[in-house]
Amino acid sequence: MFISDDFNLEPPHGAEIFAGCRFDVSAFEPALFDQMNIMRPPEIEGAVGKRQAEYLAGRYLVQRGLAQLGMPEQPVGTGAHRQPLWPPDVSGAITHADGVAVVLMSSQPTALVGVDVETVLDADMAATVAPQVLSNSEKELLQAATGSALETLTAVFSAKETLFKALFPLVGRYFGFEAAILNATPEQRRISLALTQDLSPGAPRGRVFDIAWRLHDGQVLTWLVEP
């Protein structure tokens, strides 16, 4: 079975759909696109099986989410930067990691929506990721946090990914981890990030975003919705 263990999460304020599923990459086969009535775009058709499986699982959740919103079945394509191309009356974000896919969707088309899932980093990966994600001041804030250092680092990394996804439709270009820094010591359910540069008129330097996070079956899930 390709898709298993569908799960629904409590949608945050400003969103209606917050759902996920587990999928088995080894059970993927191209015929599943037709069987699940999901369009396979040319750029995905030529991708490796793992990438096709991730795409299929994410679009499966999107298709289900559109139905729950009472919207007609329609393809949600992919832009030049691999971002989802949502219908005019929807905003949302899709994420996947290690056999888990999650979608967060809002019927407010101008809402900033981001979501990310990451498997908790091990010590070796943490040593590689930390210098890429954290400034020296952020490392000090991280050291002051309670709880597992590896889980908290993973959550900060994931929170920055979530913020990127939420802001990309507004900014329209790539920006690095240094564009947002910890605004306070990470908490058990919340990570506060402040922009260090002007990204767009709606995302000026100093703007603060509170990213929610939780552990879910050995993975860190982060999300943001700002209507």
C-alpha positions in Angstrom: 0.0 0.0 0.0 1.4 3.4 -1.0 -0.6 5.7 1.3 -1.2 4.7 4.9 -2.0 6.3 8.2 -3.8 9.4 7.2 -4.0 11.9 10.1 -5.6 15.2 10.7 -4.2 17.9 13.0 -6.0 20.8 14.6 -5.9 23.6 12.1 -4.4 26.9 13.4 -6.4 30.1 13.3 -6.7 31.3 9.7 -6.5 27.8 8.1 -9.1 25.0 7.6 -7.0 22.1 6.4 -4.1 20.6 8.4 -3.5 17.0 7.4 -0.8 14.4 6.8 -0.2 10.9 5.7 2.5 8.3 5.6 3.6 6.9 2.3 5.9 4.0 1.2 8.4 5.0 -1.5 9.1 1.4 -2.2 5.4 0.8 -3.1 5.4 3.7 -5.6 4.7 3.0 -9.3 3.9 5.6 -12.0 0.5 4.1 -12.6 -0.6 5.4 -9.2 -1.0 8.9 -10.7 -3.8 7.7 -13.0 -5.3 5.4 -10.3 -5.4 8.4 -7.9 -6.6 10.8 -10.6 -3.6 13.1 -10.0 -1.9 14.9 -12.9 1.8 14.1 -13.3 3.5 17.2 -14.9 6.4 16.7 -17.3 9.0 17.8 -14.8 7.8 15.2 -12.3 7.5 12.5 -15.0 11.3 12.7 -15.5 12.2 12.8 -11.9 13.5 9.8 -9.8 11.0 7.6 -8.1 11.5 9.1 -4.7 10.7 12.6 -5.9 7.6 11.3 -7.8 6.4 9.5 -4.7 6.8 12.7 -2.6 4.9 14.7 -5.1 2.1 12.2 -5.4 1.6 12.0 -1.6 1.6 15.8 -1.3 -0.9 16.3 -4.1 -3.1 13.5 -2.7 -3.4 15.5 0.5 -4.1 18.7 -1.6 -6.8 16.9 -3.6 -8.5 15.8 -0.4 -8.1 19.2 1.2 -9.8 20.9 -1.8 -12.7 18.5 -1.5 -13.1 19.3 2.2 -13.1 23.0 1.3 -16.0 22.3 -1.1 -13.8 23.3 -4.1 -13.8 21.5 -7.5 -11.1 18.9 -8.2 -8.3 20.7 -10.0 -4.6 20.3 -10.5 -2.2 22.3 -8.3 0.9 22.6 -10.4 4.4 23.6 -9.7 6.1 26.9 -10.3 9.6 27.6 -11.6 11.0 27.4 -8.0 9.1 24.2 -7.2 6.5 26.1 -5.3 2.8 24.9 -5.4 0.6 27.0 -7.8 -2.6 27.2 -5.7 -6.0 28.1 -7.1 -6.9 31.9 -6.8 -9.0 31.3 -3.7 -6.5 29.2 -1.7 -3.2 29.6 0.0 -1.2 26.8 1.4 2.0 24.9 1.8 3.1 21.3 1.3 6.0 19.4 3.0 7.4 15.9 3.1 10.3 14.1 4.7 11.2 10.4 5.3 7.8 9.0 4.2 5.6 11.6 5.8 3.7 14.3 3.9 1.8 17.2 5.4 -0.4 20.0 3.9 -1.7 23.2 5.5 -4.4 25.1 3.5 -6.4 28.3 4.0 -9.3 29.6 2.1 -7.9 33.1 2.6 -5.9 33.6 -0.6 -3.7 36.4 0.9 -2.7 34.5 4.0 0.9 33.7 4.7 1.0 29.9 5.1 4.1 27.8 5.7 4.6 24.2 7.0 7.7 22.0 7.3 8.5 18.5 8.7 12.0 17.3 9.5 13.3 14.1 11.1 15.1 15.0 14.3 18.7 15.5 13.5 21.3 13.1 14.9 24.6 14.5 16.4 26.6 14.2 13.1 23.9 16.0 11.1 23.5 18.6 13.8 27.2 19.5 13.6 26.8 20.1 9.9 23.5 21.9 10.0 24.1 24.2 12.9 26.8 26.4 11.3 24.6 26.8 8.2 21.4 27.8 10.1 22.6 29.6 13.3 24.5 32.8 14.0 26.7 32.9 17.1 24.0 34.9 19.0 21.4 32.3 18.0 23.7 29.5 19.3 23.7 31.2 22.7 19.9 31.4 22.7 19.7 27.7 21.7 22.0 26.8 24.6 19.6 28.5 27.0 16.6 26.5 25.8 15.2 23.7 27.9 14.6 20.2 26.5 16.5 18.2 23.9 19.2 20.2 22.1 18.8 18.1 19.0 15.1 18.5 18.9 15.3 22.2 19.5 17.9 22.7 16.8 15.8 20.7 14.4 12.8 22.9 15.3 14.7 26.1 14.6 15.9 24.7 11.3 12.4 23.6 10.4 10.9 27.0 11.5 13.2 28.8 9.1 12.1 26.5 6.3 8.5 27.2 7.3 9.0 30.9 7.2 10.7 30.7 3.8 7.7 28.8 2.4 5.2 31.3 3.9 7.1 34.4 2.6 8.1 33.1 -0.8 4.8 34.1 -2.5 5.3 37.6 -1.0 9.0 37.9 -1.7 9.2 36.0 -5.0 12.9 35.0 -4.6 15.2 32.9 -2.6 16.7 34.1 0.7 19.0 32.5 3.1 18.7 31.3 6.7 20.5 34.6 7.8 17.4 36.6 6.7 15.6 35.6 9.9 17.1 35.1 13.3 15.9 33.9 16.7 14.1 36.7 18.5 14.1 34.9 21.8 15.1 31.6 23.4 13.1 28.8 21.7 10.1 27.6 23.7 8.5 24.2 23.9 5.8 25.1 21.4 6.9 28.3 19.8 9.9 29.8 18.0 10.1 33.5 17.4 12.0 34.7 14.3 12.7 38.3 13.3 13.7 39.4 9.8 17.2 40.9 9.5 16.6 42.5 6.1 13.9 44.1 4.0 12.5 41.2 1.9 9.5 43.0 0.5 7.1 45.8 1.5 5.1 43.3 3.4 8.1 41.6 5.0 10.3 44.5 6.3 13.4 44.2 8.5 12.4 43.7 12.1 9.1 42.0 11.4 8.6 39.1 13.9 6.9 35.8 13.2 5.9 33.2 15.8 6.3 29.7 14.4 4.5 26.9 16.2 6.1 23.5 16.5 5.6 20.0 18.0 7.0 16.6 17.9 5.1 14.0 15.8 6.3 10.4 15.8 10.0 11.2 15.9 9.8 14.2 13.6 9.5 17.9 14.1 6.5 19.7 12.6 6.5 23.5 12.3 3.8 25.8 10.9 2.7 29.4 10.4 -0.5 31.0 9.3 -0.9 34.8 9.2 -4.2 36.0 7.7 
